[in-house]
């Protein structure tokens, strides 16, 4: 089975509020389940909300950088996949 293609990459993590900044490389929307994977990171979670500049959005498109609350600690460079 071929490895899934990443739909985004973590570019920043705000530990105090558990928010990751994800640079989106493929469409992602509220309701999707994503998997965040890196050297020491590997978990799945539903996308419950996303923001751009503190505005709620329903869908992120390629090239956008979005903020999203994450279920665990992530690191810069971790990849985001559709689960």
Secondary structure, 3 states (H helix, E strand, C coil): CCCCCCCEEEEEEEHHHCEEEEEECCCEECCCEEEEECCCCEEEEECCCEEECCEEECEECCCCEEEEECCCCCCCCCEEEEC
